[in-house]
Amino acid sequence: MQFHYIKKRNFIILLIIVCIKCCLLHPTVAQTPSRDSPWIRTSSFIVLPIAFYTPETRLGFGAAAAYTFRFRDEPDTLRPAQIQPGVAYTLENQLLLYLPFQIFYHHNQYNIYGELGYYRYFYRYYGIGNDTPTDAEELYTAHFPRVRLNVLRRLHPHVFVGLRYWFDDYRVVRRAAQGSLIQDTDTGSQGGVVSAWGVVANFDSRNNLFYPTRGMLAELVLLDNTRLLGSDFYYTRLSLDAAVYHTFPWQHTLALNGFTDLTFGDPPFFQMPLLGGTKKLRGHWEGRFRDRKLLLLQAEYRFPLFWRLGMVAFAGAGKVAPDLPTLMRAGTTVHYSVGGGLRGRLRRKDPIHIRIDVGFDENGQYLPYITIGEAF
């Protein structure tokens, strides 16, 4: 869950909520003995209450869980599977239902991951381009079910290759009366069905699924939206997302991330590569800049404090463009952000963190975030 920009007088409310989440609302952990299931050897279940406040949503609340397990014939040295259901509701009548999952099967020969969800939410839209003005901001509301499914097979100790399917039935149900979307000039301004399939290849040598301290993760994706699968749009997406992790002798970790996302054809505005949000260039609103091509670099320095607490410092830079020559051209505007945050480990085993970040954009405006899991 993302905490968007808030006014200074509301920052105290945010800090109170953080204290409640980290100090008073302890997660419920249930250890399931191996004899409870003929398939599952070890498992754990964590339930977390969710409470948040922003000027846009007012009070929001819900619950999230993390079910982590290994199959009976798999040793502890193999990566565990995880399912993370969650639900949230706000007093602005927003609803989020989500179930991300990642399952390693048959001694990690197969990696099945993705997300099922339903979202009723509103977003900010600034138009298309790398230099859209802040005063172009407009709000729109969208409802959509979501399916993300990836089935990969291991070809090498660190290489997985397989298929991906994406589906969104994206319905724009409310648009700003004086905004650009109401003019229906941008592709997908009223929503539409996105249905795509393609191939994905992963190189994954990380030492931990949830909080890696060494190794590398790289994902290359080629995805095609076609009307044969019921899509309302025709375009192709090629993306590469890579992260590398290095831990120094003093137990501090440097994480580096590079991401490029290229679309070809006529993608709808809500599927264009974009900057901002909880993972890509924190400090900018999600979708603050969007276009057909994107390039992003970011770094994070992570270090422990005491007990289960840690801190990070991060920085990132990126830009979007309508085509590759413009994207690679020197002199075009580069957007950046810097920031820092706290980490609170929920469990000693299979480390999962509450992430509390504050990012500053190039104009000095800040955005706080509270999520579970690392940005990359």
Contacts in CASP RR format, 6 or more apart in sequence:
PFRMAT RR
TARGET T0000
AUTHOR 0000-0000-0000
METHOD contacts of the structure
MODEL  1
MQFHYIKKRNFIILLIIVCIKCCLLHPTVAQTPSRDSPWIRTSSFIVLPI
AFYTPETRLGFGAAAAYTFRFRDEPDTLRPAQIQPGVAYTLENQLLLYLP
FQIFYHHNQYNIYGELGYYRYFYRYYGIGNDTPTDAEELYTAHFPRVRLN
VLRRLHPHVFVGLRYWFDDYRVVRRAAQGSLIQDTDTGSQGGVVSAWGVV
ANFDSRNNLFYPTRGMLAELVLLDNTRLLGSDFYYTRLSLDAAVYHTFPW
QHTLALNGFTDLTFGDPPFFQMPLLGGTKKLRGHWEGRFRDRKLLLLQAE
YRFPLFWRLGMVAFAGAGKVAPDLPTLMRAGTTVHYSVGGGLRGRLRRKD
PIHIRIDVGFDENGQYLPYITIGEAF
1 50 0 8 1.000
1 52 0 8 1.000
1 88 0 8 1.000
1 96 0 8 1.000
1 370 0 8 1.000
1 371 0 8 1.000
2 277 0 8 1.000
2 278 0 8 1.000
2 286 0 8 1.000
2 369 0 8 1.000
2 370 0 8 1.000
2 371 0 8 1.000
3 14 0 8 1.000
3 52 0 8 1.000
3 54 0 8 1.000
3 367 0 8 1.000
3 368 0 8 1.000
3 369 0 8 1.000
3 370 0 8 1.000
4 54 0 8 1.000
4 56 0 8 1.000
4 285 0 8 1.000
4 367 0 8 1.000
5 54 0 8 1.000
5 285 0 8 1.000
5 365 0 8 1.000
5 366 0 8 1.000
5 367 0 8 1.000
5 368 0 8 1.000
6 13 0 8 1.000
6 14 0 8 1.000
6 54 0 8 1.000
6 55 0 8 1.000
6 368 0 8 1.000
7 55 0 8 1.000
10 53 0 8 1.000
10 54 0 8 1.000
10 55 0 8 1.000
11 368 0 8 1.000
13 53 0 8 1.000
14 53 0 8 1.000
14 368 0 8 1.000
17 51 0 8 1.000
17 52 0 8 1.000
17 53 0 8 1.000
17 370 0 8 1.000
18 356 0 8 1.000
18 370 0 8 1.000
20 51 0 8 1.000
21 48 0 8 1.000
21 49 0 8 1.000
21 51 0 8 1.000
21 354 0 8 1.000
21 370 0 8 1.000
22 344 0 8 1.000
22 354 0 8 1.000
25 48 0 8 1.000
25 49 0 8 1.000
25 51 0 8 1.000
27 46 0 8 1.000
27 47 0 8 1.000
27 48 0 8 1.000
27 346 0 8 1.000
28 45 0 8 1.000
28 46 0 8 1.000
28 47 0 8 1.000
29 44 0 8 1.000
29 45 0 8 1.000
29 46 0 8 1.000
29 347 0 8 1.000
30 44 0 8 1.000
30 45 0 8 1.000
31 43 0 8 1.000
31 44 0 8 1.000
32 40 0 8 1.000
32 42 0 8 1.000
32 43 0 8 1.000
32 44 0 8 1.000
32 45 0 8 1.000
32 69 0 8 1.000
34 40 0 8 1.000
34 41 0 8 1.000
34 42 0 8 1.000
34 72 0 8 1.000
37 43 0 8 1.000
37 72 0 8 1.000
38 72 0 8 1.000
39 71 0 8 1.000
39 72 0 8 1.000
40 69 0 8 1.000
40 70 0 8 1.000
40 71 0 8 1.000
40 72 0 8 1.000
41 69 0 8 1.000
41 70 0 8 1.000
41 71 0 8 1.000
41 72 0 8 1.000
41 73 0 8 1.000
41 74 0 8 1.000
42 69 0 8 1.000
42 70 0 8 1.000
42 76 0 8 1.000
43 67 0 8 1.000
43 68 0 8 1.000
43 69 0 8 1.000
43 70 0 8 1.000
44 67 0 8 1.000
44 68 0 8 1.000
44 69 0 8 1.000
44 347 0 8 1.000
44 349 0 8 1.000
44 350 0 8 1.000
45 65 0 8 1.000
45 66 0 8 1.000
45 67 0 8 1.000
45 68 0 8 1.000
46 65 0 8 1.000
46 66 0 8 1.000
46 67 0 8 1.000
46 68 0 8 1.000
46 346 0 8 1.000
46 347 0 8 1.000
46 352 0 8 1.000
47 63 0 8 1.000
47 64 0 8 1.000
47 65 0 8 1.000
48 63 0 8 1.000
48 64 0 8 1.000
48 65 0 8 1.000
48 66 0 8 1.000
48 346 0 8 1.000
48 372 0 8 1.000
49 61 0 8 1.000
49 62 0 8 1.000
49 63 0 8 1.000
50 60 0 8 1.000
50 61 0 8 1.000
50 62 0 8 1.000
50 63 0 8 1.000
50 64 0 8 1.000
50 88 0 8 1.000
51 59 0 8 1.000
51 60 0 8 1.000
51 61 0 8 1.000
51 62 0 8 1.000
52 59 0 8 1.000
52 60 0 8 1.000
52 61 0 8 1.000
52 370 0 8 1.000
53 59 0 8 1.000
53 60 0 8 1.000
56 92 0 8 1.000
56 122 0 8 1.000
57 90 0 8 1.000
57 91 0 8 1.000
57 92 0 8 1.000
57 94 0 8 1.000
58 90 0 8 1.000
58 91 0 8 1.000
58 92 0 8 1.000
59 90 0 8 1.000
59 91 0 8 1.000
60 88 0 8 1.000
60 89 0 8 1.000
60 90 0 8 1.000
60 91 0 8 1.000
61 88 0 8 1.000
61 89 0 8 1.000
61 90 0 8 1.000
62 86 0 8 1.000
62 87 0 8 1.000
62 88 0 8 1.000
62 89 0 8 1.000
63 86 0 8 1.000
63 87 0 8 1.000
64 84 0 8 1.000
64 85 0 8 1.000
64 86 0 8 1.000
64 87 0 8 1.000
64 88 0 8 1.000
64 372 0 8 1.000
65 84 0 8 1.000
65 85 0 8 1.000
65 86 0 8 1.000
66 82 0 8 1.000
66 83 0 8 1.000
66 84 0 8 1.000
66 346 0 8 1.000
66 352 0 8 1.000
66 372 0 8 1.000
67 82 0 8 1.000
67 83 0 8 1.000
67 84 0 8 1.000
67 85 0 8 1.000
68 80 0 8 1.000
68 81 0 8 1.000
68 82 0 8 1.000
68 350 0 8 1.000
69 80 0 8 1.000
69 81 0 8 1.000
69 82 0 8 1.000
70 76 0 8 1.000
70 78 0 8 1.000
70 80 0 8 1.000
70 81 0 8 1.000
71 81 0 8 1.000
71 105 0 8 1.000
73 107 0 8 1.000
74 104 0 8 1.000
74 107 0 8 1.000
74 108 0 8 1.000
78 104 0 8 1.000
78 107 0 8 1.000
78 108 0 8 1.000
79 104 0 8 1.000
79 108 0 8 1.000
79 209 0 8 1.000
80 104 0 8 1.000
80 209 0 8 1.000
80 350 0 8 1.000
81 101 0 8 1.000
81 102 0 8 1.000
81 103 0 8 1.000
81 104 0 8 1.000
81 105 0 8 1.000
82 101 0 8 1.000
82 102 0 8 1.000
82 209 0 8 1.000
83 99 0 8 1.000
83 100 0 8 1.000
83 101 0 8 1.000
83 103 0 8 1.000
84 98 0 8 1.000
84 99 0 8 1.000
84 100 0 8 1.000
84 101 0 8 1.000
84 372 0 8 1.000
85 98 0 8 1.000
85 99 0 8 1.000
86 96 0 8 1.000
86 97 0 8 1.000
86 98 0 8 1.000
86 99 0 8 1.000
87 95 0 8 1.000
87 96 0 8 1.000
87 97 0 8 1.000
87 98 0 8 1.000
88 94 0 8 1.000
88 95 0 8 1.000
88 96 0 8 1.000
89 95 0 8 1.000
89 96 0 8 1.000
92 122 0 8 1.000
93 120 0 8 1.000
94 120 0 8 1.000
94 121 0 8 1.000
94 122 0 8 1.000
95 118 0 8 1.000
95 119 0 8 1.000
95 120 0 8 1.000
95 121 0 8 1.000
96 118 0 8 1.000
96 119 0 8 1.000
96 120 0 8 1.000
96 121 0 8 1.000
97 117 0 8 1.000
97 118 0 8 1.000
97 119 0 8 1.000
98 115 0 8 1.000
98 116 0 8 1.000
98 117 0 8 1.000
98 118 0 8 1.000
98 119 0 8 1.000
99 115 0 8 1.000
99 116 0 8 1.000
99 117 0 8 1.000
100 113 0 8 1.000
100 114 0 8 1.000
100 115 0 8 1.000
101 112 0 8 1.000
101 113 0 8 1.000
101 114 0 8 1.000
101 115 0 8 1.000
101 116 0 8 1.000
102 111 0 8 1.000
102 112 0 8 1.000
102 113 0 8 1.000
102 114 0 8 1.000
102 209 0 8 1.000
103 110 0 8 1.000
103 111 0 8 1.000
103 112 0 8 1.000
103 113 0 8 1.000
104 110 0 8 1.000
104 111 0 8 1.000
105 111 0 8 1.000
105 112 0 8 1.000
108 154 0 8 1.000
109 153 0 8 1.000
109 154 0 8 1.000
110 151 0 8 1.000
110 152 0 8 1.000
110 153 0 8 1.000
110 154 0 8 1.000
111 150 0 8 1.000
111 152 0 8 1.000
111 153 0 8 1.000
111 154 0 8 1.000
111 160 0 8 1.000
111 202 0 8 1.000
112 149 0 8 1.000
112 150 0 8 1.000
112 151 0 8 1.000
112 152 0 8 1.000
113 150 0 8 1.000
114 148 0 8 1.000
114 149 0 8 1.000
114 150 0 8 1.000
115 146 0 8 1.000
115 147 0 8 1.000
115 148 0 8 1.000
116 146 0 8 1.000
116 147 0 8 1.000
116 148 0 8 1.000
117 145 0 8 1.000
117 146 0 8 1.000
117 147 0 8 1.000
118 144 0 8 1.000
118 145 0 8 1.000
118 146 0 8 1.000
119 142 0 8 1.000
119 143 0 8 1.000
119 144 0 8 1.000
119 146 0 8 1.000
120 141 0 8 1.000
120 142 0 8 1.000
120 143 0 8 1.000
121 141 0 8 1.000
121 142 0 8 1.000
122 139 0 8 1.000
122 140 0 8 1.000
122 141 0 8 1.000
122 142 0 8 1.000
122 174 0 8 1.000
123 139 0 8 1.000
123 140 0 8 1.000
123 141 0 8 1.000
123 142 0 8 1.000
123 286 0 8 1.000
123 287 0 8 1.000
124 137 0 8 1.000
124 138 0 8 1.000
124 139 0 8 1.000
124 285 0 8 1.000
124 286 0 8 1.000
124 287 0 8 1.000
124 288 0 8 1.000
125 137 0 8 1.000
125 138 0 8 1.000
125 139 0 8 1.000
125 140 0 8 1.000
125 180 0 8 1.000
125 181 0 8 1.000
125 269 0 8 1.000
125 287 0 8 1.000
126 132 0 8 1.000
126 133 0 8 1.000
126 134 0 8 1.000
126 136 0 8 1.000
126 137 0 8 1.000
126 138 0 8 1.000
126 287 0 8 1.000
126 288 0 8 1.000
126 289 0 8 1.000
126 290 0 8 1.000
127 136 0 8 1.000
127 180 0 8 1.000
127 186 0 8 1.000
127 269 0 8 1.000
127 290 0 8 1.000
128 186 0 8 1.000
128 269 0 8 1.000
128 272 0 8 1.000
128 290 0 8 1.000
128 291 0 8 1.000
129 289 0 8 1.000
129 290 0 8 1.000
129 291 0 8 1.000
129 320 0 8 1.000
129 321 0 8 1.000
129 322 0 8 1.000
130 289 0 8 1.000
130 291 0 8 1.000
130 319 0 8 1.000
130 320 0 8 1.000
130 321 0 8 1.000
130 332 0 8 1.000
130 333 0 8 1.000
130 335 0 8 1.000
131 333 0 8 1.000
132 288 0 8 1.000
132 289 0 8 1.000
136 180 0 8 1.000
138 175 0 8 1.000
138 176 0 8 1.000
138 178 0 8 1.000
138 179 0 8 1.000
138 180 0 8 1.000
138 181 0 8 1.000
139 176 0 8 1.000
140 172 0 8 1.000
140 174 0 8 1.000
140 175 0 8 1.000
140 176 0 8 1.000
140 181 0 8 1.000
141 172 0 8 1.000
141 173 0 8 1.000
141 174 0 8 1.000
142 170 0 8 1.000
142 171 0 8 1.000
142 172 0 8 1.000
142 173 0 8 1.000
142 191 0 8 1.000
142 270 0 8 1.000
143 171 0 8 1.000
143 173 0 8 1.000
144 168 0 8 1.000
144 169 0 8 1.000
144 170 0 8 1.000
144 171 0 8 1.000
145 167 0 8 1.000
145 168 0 8 1.000
145 169 0 8 1.000
146 167 0 8 1.000
146 168 0 8 1.000
147 165 0 8 1.000
147 166 0 8 1.000
147 167 0 8 1.000
147 168 0 8 1.000
148 164 0 8 1.000
148 165 0 8 1.000
148 166 0 8 1.000
149 164 0 8 1.000
149 165 0 8 1.000
149 166 0 8 1.000
150 162 0 8 1.000
150 163 0 8 1.000
150 164 0 8 1.000
150 165 0 8 1.000
150 200 0 8 1.000
151 162 0 8 1.000
151 163 0 8 1.000
152 160 0 8 1.000
152 161 0 8 1.000
152 162 0 8 1.000
152 163 0 8 1.000
152 200 0 8 1.000
152 202 0 8 1.000
153 160 0 8 1.000
153 161 0 8 1.000
153 162 0 8 1.000
154 160 0 8 1.000
155 161 0 8 1.000
158 203 0 8 1.000
158 204 0 8 1.000
158 205 0 8 1.000
159 201 0 8 1.000
159 202 0 8 1.000
159 203 0 8 1.000
160 201 0 8 1.000
160 202 0 8 1.000
160 204 0 8 1.000
161 199 0 8 1.000
161 200 0 8 1.000
161 201 0 8 1.000
161 202 0 8 1.000
162 199 0 8 1.000
162 200 0 8 1.000
162 201 0 8 1.000
163 197 0 8 1.000
163 198 0 8 1.000
163 199 0 8 1.000
163 200 0 8 1.000
164 196 0 8 1.000
164 197 0 8 1.000
164 198 0 8 1.000
164 199 0 8 1.000
164 200 0 8 1.000
164 221 0 8 1.000
164 223 0 8 1.000
165 196 0 8 1.000
165 197 0 8 1.000
165 198 0 8 1.000
166 194 0 8 1.000
166 195 0 8 1.000
166 196 0 8 1.000
166 197 0 8 1.000
166 223 0 8 1.000
167 193 0 8 1.000
167 194 0 8 1.000
167 195 0 8 1.000
167 196 0 8 1.000
168 193 0 8 1.000
168 194 0 8 1.000
169 192 0 8 1.000
169 193 0 8 1.000
170 191 0 8 1.000
170 192 0 8 1.000
170 193 0 8 1.000
170 194 0 8 1.000
170 268 0 8 1.000
170 270 0 8 1.000
171 191 0 8 1.000
171 192 0 8 1.000
172 181 0 8 1.000
172 188 0 8 1.000
172 189 0 8 1.000
172 190 0 8 1.000
172 191 0 8 1.000
172 270 0 8 1.000
175 181 0 8 1.000
175 182 0 8 1.000
175 189 0 8 1.000
176 182 0 8 1.000
180 186 0 8 1.000
181 189 0 8 1.000
181 269 0 8 1.000
182 189 0 8 1.000
183 189 0 8 1.000
184 190 0 8 1.000
186 268 0 8 1.000
186 269 0 8 1.000
187 233 0 8 1.000
187 266 0 8 1.000
187 267 0 8 1.000
187 268 0 8 1.000
187 269 0 8 1.000
188 232 0 8 1.000
188 233 0 8 1.000
188 268 0 8 1.000
188 269 0 8 1.000
188 270 0 8 1.000
189 269 0 8 1.000
191 232 0 8 1.000
191 268 0 8 1.000
191 270 0 8 1.000
192 232 0 8 1.000
192 233 0 8 1.000
192 268 0 8 1.000
193 230 0 8 1.000
193 231 0 8 1.000
193 232 0 8 1.000
194 225 0 8 1.000
194 231 0 8 1.000
194 232 0 8 1.000
194 233 0 8 1.000
194 268 0 8 1.000
194 271 0 8 1.000
195 225 0 8 1.000
195 226 0 8 1.000
195 229 0 8 1.000
195 230 0 8 1.000
195 231 0 8 1.000
196 223 0 8 1.000
196 224 0 8 1.000
196 225 0 8 1.000
196 226 0 8 1.000
196 229 0 8 1.000
196 231 0 8 1.000
196 237 0 8 1.000
197 223 0 8 1.000
197 224 0 8 1.000
197 226 0 8 1.000
197 229 0 8 1.000
198 221 0 8 1.000
198 222 0 8 1.000
198 223 0 8 1.000
198 224 0 8 1.000
199 221 0 8 1.000
199 222 0 8 1.000
200 219 0 8 1.000
200 220 0 8 1.000
200 221 0 8 1.000
200 222 0 8 1.000
201 219 0 8 1.000
201 220 0 8 1.000
201 221 0 8 1.000
202 217 0 8 1.000
202 218 0 8 1.000
202 219 0 8 1.000
202 220 0 8 1.000
203 216 0 8 1.000
203 217 0 8 1.000
203 218 0 8 1.000
204 216 0 8 1.000
204 217 0 8 1.000
204 218 0 8 1.000
205 215 0 8 1.000
205 216 0 8 1.000
205 217 0 8 1.000
206 212 0 8 1.000
206 214 0 8 1.000
206 215 0 8 1.000
206 216 0 8 1.000
206 217 0 8 1.000
206 245 0 8 1.000
207 213 0 8 1.000
207 214 0 8 1.000
207 215 0 8 1.000
208 351 0 8 1.000
209 350 0 8 1.000
210 350 0 8 1.000
210 351 0 8 1.000
210 352 0 8 1.000
210 353 0 8 1.000
210 373 0 8 1.000
210 374 0 8 1.000
211 345 0 8 1.000
211 351 0 8 1.000
211 352 0 8 1.000
211 353 0 8 1.000
211 373 0 8 1.000
211 374 0 8 1.000
212 245 0 8 1.000
212 255 0 8 1.000
213 245 0 8 1.000
213 247 0 8 1.000
213 253 0 8 1.000
214 245 0 8 1.000
214 246 0 8 1.000
214 247 0 8 1.000
214 253 0 8 1.000
215 244 0 8 1.000
215 245 0 8 1.000
215 246 0 8 1.000
216 242 0 8 1.000
216 243 0 8 1.000
216 244 0 8 1.000
216 245 0 8 1.000
217 242 0 8 1.000
217 243 0 8 1.000
218 240 0 8 1.000
218 241 0 8 1.000
218 242 0 8 1.000
218 243 0 8 1.000
219 239 0 8 1.000
219 240 0 8 1.000
219 241 0 8 1.000
219 242 0 8 1.000
220 239 0 8 1.000
220 240 0 8 1.000
221 237 0 8 1.000
221 238 0 8 1.000
221 239 0 8 1.000
221 240 0 8 1.000
222 236 0 8 1.000
222 237 0 8 1.000
222 238 0 8 1.000
223 236 0 8 1.000
223 237 0 8 1.000
223 238 0 8 1.000
223 239 0 8 1.000
224 236 0 8 1.000
224 237 0 8 1.000
225 231 0 8 1.000
225 233 0 8 1.000
225 234 0 8 1.000
225 235 0 8 1.000
225 236 0 8 1.000
225 237 0 8 1.000
225 267 0 8 1.000
226 234 0 8 1.000
227 234 0 8 1.000
232 268 0 8 1.000
233 266 0 8 1.000
233 267 0 8 1.000
233 268 0 8 1.000
233 271 0 8 1.000
234 265 0 8 1.000
234 266 0 8 1.000
235 263 0 8 1.000
235 264 0 8 1.000
235 265 0 8 1.000
235 266 0 8 1.000
235 267 0 8 1.000
235 271 0 8 1.000
236 263 0 8 1.000
236 264 0 8 1.000
236 265 0 8 1.000
237 261 0 8 1.000
237 262 0 8 1.000
237 263 0 8 1.000
237 264 0 8 1.000
237 267 0 8 1.000
237 271 0 8 1.000
238 261 0 8 1.000
238 262 0 8 1.000
238 263 0 8 1.000
238 264 0 8 1.000
239 259 0 8 1.000
239 260 0 8 1.000
239 261 0 8 1.000
239 262 0 8 1.000
239 273 0 8 1.000
240 258 0 8 1.000
240 259 0 8 1.000
240 260 0 8 1.000
241 257 0 8 1.000
241 258 0 8 1.000
241 259 0 8 1.000
242 257 0 8 1.000
242 258 0 8 1.000
242 259 0 8 1.000
243 255 0 8 1.000
243 256 0 8 1.000
243 257 0 8 1.000
243 258 0 8 1.000
243 376 0 8 1.000
244 255 0 8 1.000
244 256 0 8 1.000
245 253 0 8 1.000
245 254 0 8 1.000
245 255 0 8 1.000
245 256 0 8 1.000
246 253 0 8 1.000
246 254 0 8 1.000
247 253 0 8 1.000
247 254 0 8 1.000
248 254 0 8 1.000
251 303 0 8 1.000
251 304 0 8 1.000
252 301 0 8 1.000
252 302 0 8 1.000
252 303 0 8 1.000
253 301 0 8 1.000
253 302 0 8 1.000
253 303 0 8 1.000
254 299 0 8 1.000
254 300 0 8 1.000
254 301 0 8 1.000
254 302 0 8 1.000
255 299 0 8 1.000
255 300 0 8 1.000
255 301 0 8 1.000
255 302 0 8 1.000
255 374 0 8 1.000
255 376 0 8 1.000
256 297 0 8 1.000
256 298 0 8 1.000
256 299 0 8 1.000
257 296 0 8 1.000
257 297 0 8 1.000
257 298 0 8 1.000
257 299 0 8 1.000
257 300 0 8 1.000
257 375 0 8 1.000
257 376 0 8 1.000
258 296 0 8 1.000
258 297 0 8 1.000
258 298 0 8 1.000
259 280 0 8 1.000
259 294 0 8 1.000
259 295 0 8 1.000
259 296 0 8 1.000
259 297 0 8 1.000
259 298 0 8 1.000
260 293 0 8 1.000
260 294 0 8 1.000
260 295 0 8 1.000
260 296 0 8 1.000
261 273 0 8 1.000
261 293 0 8 1.000
261 294 0 8 1.000
262 273 0 8 1.000
262 292 0 8 1.000
262 293 0 8 1.000
262 294 0 8 1.000
262 324 0 8 1.000
263 271 0 8 1.000
263 272 0 8 1.000
263 273 0 8 1.000
263 292 0 8 1.000
263 293 0 8 1.000
264 292 0 8 1.000
265 292 0 8 1.000
267 292 0 8 1.000
269 290 0 8 1.000
272 290 0 8 1.000
272 291 0 8 1.000
272 292 0 8 1.000
272 320 0 8 1.000
273 290 0 8 1.000
273 291 0 8 1.000
273 292 0 8 1.000
273 293 0 8 1.000
273 294 0 8 1.000
273 320 0 8 1.000
274 280 0 8 1.000
274 286 0 8 1.000
274 287 0 8 1.000
274 288 0 8 1.000
274 289 0 8 1.000
274 290 0 8 1.000
274 294 0 8 1.000
274 320 0 8 1.000
275 281 0 8 1.000
275 284 0 8 1.000
275 287 0 8 1.000
275 288 0 8 1.000
275 289 0 8 1.000
275 290 0 8 1.000
275 294 0 8 1.000
275 296 0 8 1.000
275 318 0 8 1.000
275 319 0 8 1.000
275 320 0 8 1.000
275 335 0 8 1.000
276 282 0 8 1.000
276 283 0 8 1.000
276 284 0 8 1.000
276 285 0 8 1.000
276 286 0 8 1.000
276 287 0 8 1.000
276 288 0 8 1.000
276 289 0 8 1.000
277 283 0 8 1.000
277 284 0 8 1.000
277 285 0 8 1.000
277 286 0 8 1.000
277 287 0 8 1.000
277 367 0 8 1.000
277 369 0 8 1.000
278 286 0 8 1.000
278 369 0 8 1.000
278 371 0 8 1.000
278 375 0 8 1.000
279 375 0 8 1.000
279 376 0 8 1.000
280 296 0 8 1.000
280 298 0 8 1.000
281 296 0 8 1.000
281 298 0 8 1.000
281 316 0 8 1.000
281 317 0 8 1.000
281 318 0 8 1.000
281 335 0 8 1.000
281 336 0 8 1.000
281 337 0 8 1.000
282 314 0 8 1.000
282 337 0 8 1.000
282 339 0 8 1.000
282 357 0 8 1.000
282 359 0 8 1.000
282 367 0 8 1.000
282 369 0 8 1.000
282 375 0 8 1.000
283 337 0 8 1.000
283 339 0 8 1.000
283 359 0 8 1.000
283 360 0 8 1.000
283 361 0 8 1.000
283 365 0 8 1.000
283 366 0 8 1.000
283 367 0 8 1.000
284 335 0 8 1.000
284 337 0 8 1.000
284 361 0 8 1.000
284 367 0 8 1.000
285 367 0 8 1.000
288 335 0 8 1.000
289 319 0 8 1.000
289 320 0 8 1.000
289 335 0 8 1.000
290 320 0 8 1.000
291 320 0 8 1.000
291 321 0 8 1.000
291 322 0 8 1.000
292 320 0 8 1.000
292 321 0 8 1.000
292 322 0 8 1.000
292 323 0 8 1.000
293 320 0 8 1.000
293 321 0 8 1.000
293 322 0 8 1.000
293 323 0 8 1.000
293 324 0 8 1.000
293 326 0 8 1.000
293 327 0 8 1.000
294 318 0 8 1.000
294 319 0 8 1.000
294 320 0 8 1.000
294 321 0 8 1.000
294 327 0 8 1.000
295 318 0 8 1.000
295 319 0 8 1.000
295 320 0 8 1.000
295 327 0 8 1.000
295 328 0 8 1.000
296 316 0 8 1.000
296 317 0 8 1.000
296 318 0 8 1.000
297 316 0 8 1.000
297 317 0 8 1.000
297 318 0 8 1.000
298 314 0 8 1.000
298 315 0 8 1.000
298 316 0 8 1.000
298 317 0 8 1.000
298 375 0 8 1.000
298 376 0 8 1.000
299 314 0 8 1.000
299 315 0 8 1.000
299 316 0 8 1.000
300 312 0 8 1.000
300 313 0 8 1.000
300 314 0 8 1.000
300 375 0 8 1.000
300 376 0 8 1.000
301 312 0 8 1.000
301 313 0 8 1.000
301 314 0 8 1.000
302 310 0 8 1.000
302 311 0 8 1.000
302 312 0 8 1.000
302 343 0 8 1.000
303 310 0 8 1.000
303 311 0 8 1.000
303 312 0 8 1.000
304 310 0 8 1.000
305 311 0 8 1.000
308 344 0 8 1.000
308 345 0 8 1.000
308 346 0 8 1.000
308 348 0 8 1.000
309 342 0 8 1.000
309 343 0 8 1.000
309 344 0 8 1.000
309 345 0 8 1.000
310 342 0 8 1.000
310 343 0 8 1.000
310 344 0 8 1.000
311 340 0 8 1.000
311 341 0 8 1.000
311 342 0 8 1.000
311 343 0 8 1.000
312 340 0 8 1.000
312 341 0 8 1.000
312 342 0 8 1.000
312 343 0 8 1.000
312 357 0 8 1.000
313 338 0 8 1.000
313 339 0 8 1.000
313 340 0 8 1.000
313 341 0 8 1.000
314 338 0 8 1.000
314 339 0 8 1.000
314 340 0 8 1.000
314 357 0 8 1.000
314 359 0 8 1.000
314 375 0 8 1.000
315 336 0 8 1.000
315 337 0 8 1.000
315 338 0 8 1.000
315 339 0 8 1.000
316 336 0 8 1.000
316 337 0 8 1.000
316 338 0 8 1.000
317 334 0 8 1.000
317 335 0 8 1.000
317 336 0 8 1.000
318 334 0 8 1.000
318 335 0 8 1.000
318 336 0 8 1.000
319 327 0 8 1.000
319 332 0 8 1.000
319 333 0 8 1.000
319 334 0 8 1.000
319 335 0 8 1.000
320 327 0 8 1.000
321 327 0 8 1.000
321 329 0 8 1.000
321 332 0 8 1.000
326 332 0 8 1.000
335 361 0 8 1.000
335 362 0 8 1.000
336 361 0 8 1.000
336 362 0 8 1.000
337 359 0 8 1.000
337 360 0 8 1.000
337 361 0 8 1.000
337 362 0 8 1.000
338 359 0 8 1.000
338 360 0 8 1.000
339 357 0 8 1.000
339 358 0 8 1.000
339 359 0 8 1.000
339 360 0 8 1.000
340 357 0 8 1.000
340 358 0 8 1.000
340 359 0 8 1.000
341 355 0 8 1.000
341 356 0 8 1.000
341 357 0 8 1.000
341 358 0 8 1.000
342 355 0 8 1.000
342 356 0 8 1.000
343 353 0 8 1.000
343 354 0 8 1.000
343 355 0 8 1.000
343 356 0 8 1.000
344 353 0 8 1.000
344 354 0 8 1.000
345 351 0 8 1.000
345 352 0 8 1.000
345 353 0 8 1.000
346 352 0 8 1.000
346 353 0 8 1.000
346 354 0 8 1.000
352 372 0 8 1.000
352 373 0 8 1.000
353 372 0 8 1.000
353 373 0 8 1.000
353 374 0 8 1.000
354 370 0 8 1.000
354 371 0 8 1.000
354 372 0 8 1.000
354 373 0 8 1.000
355 369 0 8 1.000
355 370 0 8 1.000
355 371 0 8 1.000
355 372 0 8 1.000
355 373 0 8 1.000
355 374 0 8 1.000
355 375 0 8 1.000
356 368 0 8 1.000
356 369 0 8 1.000
356 370 0 8 1.000
357 368 0 8 1.000
357 369 0 8 1.000
357 371 0 8 1.000
357 375 0 8 1.000
358 366 0 8 1.000
358 367 0 8 1.000
358 368 0 8 1.000
358 369 0 8 1.000
359 366 0 8 1.000
359 367 0 8 1.000
359 368 0 8 1.000
359 369 0 8 1.000
360 366 0 8 1.000
361 367 0 8 1.000
END
